[in-house]
Amino acid sequence: MGQPITVTEKPTAMPGVVRFETNRNLTGMGHERYRGAEDAVGGRPVDELARQLFGHGGVDGVHVYSNVITVDLAKGATGAGLADVIHELFIHYRPGVLPPTDEELLGGAVPSA
């Protein structure tokens, strides 16, 4: 099922930039910068987060260091909904979506007892 991430939006002095702090370290001690969706390749959680933020729309750039996510907004965009994208990063099964059955996972073969 996964666990939701606690997300706190923090003010910045720069217009068009929003910052979020989470209760999860996403990069270790490294910095990750994404200047566009095409930079968000790979299978790490931080890569998936960048893809989802760009997919939300209104995002020109993403920088992640440890548990701090800084988002450069597109001109005229707001940060509305971005905290929700981050919050749900590790939630695998949404309401109304059932997890796969054993049969589905095993390709129709059910183990004998």
Order of alpha helices (4+ residues) and beta strands (2+ residues): beta-beta-beta-alpha-beta-beta-alpha-alpha
